[in-house]
Amino acid sequence: MRQYKQVLGLTATHTESYGDGLLEIAFLPVGPESAFGRTKIELLQPLRPGSSAWNFLHEYGEGVEHLAFLVGDVDGELDRLAHLNIPMRDHVARPGAGGMQIAFLEPHALSGVLGELVMPIR
């Protein structure tokens, strides 16, 4: 996080432990407020083996692990993508960090980028 503060002047507004201590997650807001809230950078620190973030870090080193896309209805998007035969890691939404429902697509669905669908838990 020091690099993001030093280079870009960004500060975490929220941190949380996730997945029974598998990850420490920090949220750094960027840009102006919009109808969808503020865009955030989510920094993941894998704390022990057992998460995809741990596997990514040990295979590729530090870098962008995934991109998240805010959607209005995660379950509806999962149904739509299933009808299009889009490869998905999650076929059912699940609770994620930051008060979100989440579901991941397989990386080859987005040219090698792991995609995450997110929606605030209602």
Secondary structure, 3 states (H helix, E strand, C coil): CHHHHHHHCCCCCEEEEECCCCEEEEEEEEEEEECCEEEEEEEEEECCCCCHHHHHHHHHCCCCCEEEEECCCHHHHHHHHHHCCCCECCCCCEECHHHEEEEEECHHHHCCCEEEEEEECC
